[in-house]
């Protein structure tokens, strides 16, 4: 069994490995102290977004009692009730403060691996063969941490092809008039959000594409949550739930 596990790890590391692994740290481009201060200061502003995430997570009921939680960065966007649902939680996070904040904010005493998920997730999948996986508002920020972000995002659904997994992640962001941002409502669609949809919403002229269009397998239903993050900065966050059968027969370039 040990030999098989080692083989699986090497195979998946080759599938995800890039050129510049991200390293843990208190101050980073994504997450870290700057994010914790922003999340604390904006906790009232972010309430609508947190409620959207909580409602969505309440619909996700994979048939397992274990969770691999990737990139929660203190769990500012996660509901305590969701985290309490699991008998075992394994956290993978670059943020050294994440375990302390998860304990203080949610009472969660999780097994934690302070590491780059690209290196650590393949090992965690071998160690926890029945756990579901949740990416917590992480994948839309990969370009800030890794120069191989496009390759990593494209390979994830293949790595997780036989798992129950879910992700919520930045899809688009822009500077938006406060009144328009406040009026924005969640949306659902079987297809990815496109520039045509954004144009029809008429909220901003220019949007930043966070490169997450192909994170979820084709055909998986997508939800979109409005997030007034700070000042005029507004994000559309994409969320999707994937079952093992959704990952079967994926084409290599899907």
C-alpha positions as CSV (number, residue, x, y, z in Angstrom):
1,X,0.0,0.0,0.0
2,X,2.8,2.4,0.8
3,X,4.3,1.9,-2.6
4,X,1.0,2.6,-4.3
5,X,0.4,5.8,-2.3
6,X,3.9,7.0,-3.1
7,X,3.2,6.3,-6.8
8,X,0.0,8.3,-6.7
9,X,1.7,11.2,-5.0
10,X,4.4,11.4,-7.6
11,X,1.8,11.1,-10.4
12,X,-0.3,13.9,-9.1
13,X,2.6,16.2,-8.2
14,X,3.8,15.9,-11.8
15,X,0.3,16.8,-12.9
16,X,0.2,20.0,-10.8
17,X,3.8,20.9,-10.3
18,X,4.9,24.4,-11.4
19,X,8.0,26.5,-11.5
20,X,7.6,28.7,-8.4
21,X,6.0,27.1,-5.4
22,X,4.3,29.6,-3.0
23,X,5.7,29.7,0.5
24,X,3.9,30.4,3.8
25,X,4.1,33.9,5.3
26,X,2.3,36.5,7.4
27,X,2.5,39.1,4.7
28,X,1.6,37.9,1.2
29,X,0.0,39.2,-2.0
30,X,-3.1,37.1,-1.2
31,X,-4.2,36.5,2.4
32,X,-2.1,37.1,5.4
33,X,-2.2,40.1,7.8
34,X,-3.5,42.5,5.1
35,X,-6.5,40.3,4.4
36,X,-7.3,39.7,8.1
37,X,-7.4,43.5,8.7
38,X,-9.5,44.1,5.6
39,X,-11.9,41.2,6.5
40,X,-12.3,42.5,10.1
41,X,-12.9,46.1,9.0
42,X,-15.3,45.0,6.3
43,X,-17.2,42.4,8.3
44,X,-20.5,44.3,8.0
45,X,-20.1,45.2,4.4
46,X,-19.3,41.5,3.6
47,X,-22.4,40.2,5.4
48,X,-24.5,39.7,2.2
49,X,-21.7,37.8,0.6
50,X,-21.1,35.6,3.7
51,X,-24.9,34.8,3.7
52,X,-24.7,33.7,0.1
53,X,-21.8,31.4,0.8
54,X,-23.6,30.0,3.9
55,X,-26.8,29.3,2.0
56,X,-24.8,27.6,-0.8
57,X,-22.7,25.5,1.5
58,X,-25.9,24.3,3.2
59,X,-26.9,22.7,0.0
60,X,-23.7,20.7,-0.3
61,X,-24.1,17.4,1.6
62,X,-21.4,14.9,0.3
63,X,-21.7,11.4,1.8
64,X,-18.6,11.7,4.0
65,X,-17.7,13.0,7.4
66,X,-14.2,14.4,6.5
67,X,-13.2,17.6,4.7
68,X,-10.0,18.9,3.2
69,X,-10.3,22.7,3.5
70,X,-8.0,24.6,1.1
71,X,-7.1,28.2,1.7
72,X,-9.6,29.4,4.3
73,X,-7.2,32.1,5.6
74,X,-9.0,32.3,9.0
75,X,-12.4,31.3,7.7
76,X,-13.8,34.9,7.5
77,X,-16.2,33.9,4.7
78,X,-17.2,30.5,6.2
79,X,-20.1,29.8,8.6
80,X,-19.4,28.1,11.9
81,X,-22.3,25.7,11.4
82,X,-20.7,24.4,8.2
83,X,-17.3,23.8,9.8
84,X,-19.0,22.0,12.8
85,X,-20.6,19.5,10.5
86,X,-17.4,17.5,9.9
87,X,-15.8,14.9,12.2
88,X,-12.4,15.6,10.8
89,X,-11.1,18.7,9.0
90,X,-7.7,18.9,7.3
91,X,-6.7,22.5,6.5
92,X,-4.1,23.4,3.9
93,X,-3.2,27.0,4.0
94,X,-0.2,29.3,3.4
95,X,-1.3,31.6,6.2
96,X,0.4,30.7,9.6
97,X,-2.4,32.6,11.4
98,X,-5.2,30.5,9.9
99,X,-5.3,27.7,12.6
100,X,-5.5,30.3,15.4
101,X,-8.2,32.3,13.7
102,X,-10.2,29.2,12.9
103,X,-10.1,28.3,16.6
104,X,-11.0,31.7,17.9
105,X,-13.7,32.5,15.3
106,X,-15.3,29.1,14.8
107,X,-14.0,26.8,17.6
108,X,-12.5,24.6,15.0
109,X,-9.5,22.5,16.0
110,X,-8.4,21.1,12.7
111,X,-5.4,19.2,11.5
112,X,-3.4,21.9,9.7
113,X,-0.6,21.8,7.1
114,X,1.0,25.2,6.5
115,X,2.0,24.6,2.9
116,X,1.4,25.3,-0.8
117,X,-1.7,23.3,-1.7
118,X,-0.2,22.5,-5.1
119,X,2.5,20.4,-3.3
120,X,0.3,19.3,-0.3
121,X,-3.1,18.5,-1.8
122,X,-1.9,15.4,-3.6
123,X,-0.5,14.0,-0.4
124,X,-3.7,14.9,1.5
125,X,-5.8,13.1,-1.0
126,X,-3.8,9.9,-0.4
127,X,-3.9,10.4,3.4
128,X,-7.7,11.1,3.4
129,X,-9.1,9.0,0.6
130,X,-12.8,9.6,1.4
131,X,-12.7,13.3,2.4
132,X,-14.5,15.9,0.4
133,X,-12.6,19.0,-0.7
134,X,-13.5,22.7,-0.5
135,X,-11.5,25.5,-2.0
136,X,-12.4,28.6,0.1
137,X,-12.2,31.7,-2.1
138,X,-8.7,30.8,-3.2
139,X,-8.5,29.9,-6.9
140,X,-9.2,33.4,-8.2
141,X,-6.2,34.7,-6.4
142,X,-3.6,32.1,-7.7
143,X,-2.0,34.6,-10.1
144,X,-0.9,36.6,-7.1
145,X,1.0,33.6,-5.7
146,X,2.1,31.5,-8.6
147,X,3.4,32.0,-12.1
148,X,1.9,28.7,-13.3
149,X,-1.6,29.6,-12.1
150,X,-3.3,28.7,-15.4
151,X,-1.8,25.2,-15.5
152,X,-2.7,24.5,-11.9
153,X,-6.3,25.6,-12.3
154,X,-6.7,23.6,-15.5
155,X,-5.4,20.4,-13.9
156,X,-7.4,20.5,-10.6
157,X,-10.6,19.0,-11.9
158,X,-8.6,16.1,-13.3
159,X,-6.8,15.6,-10.0
160,X,-10.2,15.6,-8.2
161,X,-12.1,13.5,-10.8
162,X,-13.2,10.9,-8.3
163,X,-14.0,13.2,-5.4
164,X,-16.8,15.2,-4.0
165,X,-15.5,18.8,-4.2
166,X,-16.6,22.4,-4.3
167,X,-15.1,25.8,-4.8
168,X,-16.1,29.4,-4.5
169,X,-13.6,31.8,-6.2
170,X,-13.3,35.2,-7.8
171,X,-14.6,35.2,-11.4
172,X,-14.6,39.0,-12.3
173,X,-13.9,42.2,-10.4
174,X,-14.2,45.9,-11.2
175,X,-14.7,49.3,-9.6
176,X,-18.5,49.7,-9.4
177,X,-20.7,52.6,-8.2
178,X,-21.9,51.8,-4.7
179,X,-25.6,52.0,-5.5
180,X,-25.1,49.4,-8.3
181,X,-23.0,47.1,-6.1
182,X,-25.6,47.2,-3.3
183,X,-28.4,46.4,-5.8
184,X,-26.6,43.4,-7.3
185,X,-28.3,40.0,-6.6
186,X,-27.0,36.4,-6.7
187,X,-27.4,34.6,-10.0
188,X,-27.4,30.9,-11.1
189,X,-26.5,29.5,-14.5
190,X,-25.4,26.2,-16.0
191,X,-22.8,28.1,-18.1
192,X,-19.9,30.2,-17.0
193,X,-20.4,34.0,-16.7
194,X,-19.2,35.7,-19.8
195,X,-18.3,39.3,-20.9
196,X,-21.7,39.3,-22.7
197,X,-23.5,38.8,-19.4
198,X,-21.3,41.5,-17.7
199,X,-22.2,43.9,-20.5
200,X,-25.9,43.3,-20.1
201,X,-25.6,44.0,-16.3
202,X,-24.1,47.4,-17.2
203,X,-22.3,47.7,-13.9
204,X,-18.8,48.7,-15.1
205,X,-17.0,49.2,-18.4
206,X,-13.8,47.2,-17.6
207,X,-13.6,44.0,-15.6
208,X,-10.7,42.0,-14.4
209,X,-10.9,38.3,-15.4
210,X,-9.5,36.2,-12.6
211,X,-8.9,33.2,-14.9
212,X,-11.3,30.8,-13.3
213,X,-13.7,30.1,-16.2
214,X,-12.4,26.5,-16.6
215,X,-12.0,25.5,-12.9
216,X,-15.4,23.7,-12.8
217,X,-16.1,20.8,-15.2
218,X,-18.4,21.5,-18.2
219,X,-22.1,21.2,-17.3
220,X,-21.7,21.8,-13.6
221,X,-24.2,24.4,-12.4
222,X,-22.7,27.7,-11.2
223,X,-23.9,30.3,-8.7
224,X,-22.6,33.9,-8.7
225,X,-22.5,35.9,-5.6
226,X,-22.0,39.7,-5.4
227,X,-19.2,40.8,-3.0
228,X,-18.6,44.5,-2.1
229,X,-15.1,43.9,-0.9
230,X,-13.7,47.4,-0.1
231,X,-14.5,50.9,-1.3
232,X,-15.8,50.7,-4.8
233,X,-14.2,47.4,-5.5
234,X,-16.7,44.7,-6.4
235,X,-16.3,41.0,-7.2
236,X,-18.5,38.4,-8.8
237,X,-17.7,35.2,-7.0
238,X,-18.4,31.9,-8.8
239,X,-19.4,28.8,-6.8
240,X,-19.8,25.2,-8.0
241,X,-20.4,21.8,-6.5
242,X,-18.9,18.8,-8.2
243,X,-19.7,15.1,-7.8
244,X,-17.4,12.2,-8.8
245,X,-19.5,11.4,-11.8
246,X,-19.1,15.0,-13.1
247,X,-15.3,14.3,-13.5
248,X,-15.6,11.1,-15.5
249,X,-14.5,11.1,-19.1
250,X,-13.1,14.7,-18.9
251,X,-11.2,15.5,-22.1
252,X,-7.6,16.4,-21.4
253,X,-8.0,20.0,-22.3
254,X,-11.4,20.6,-20.5
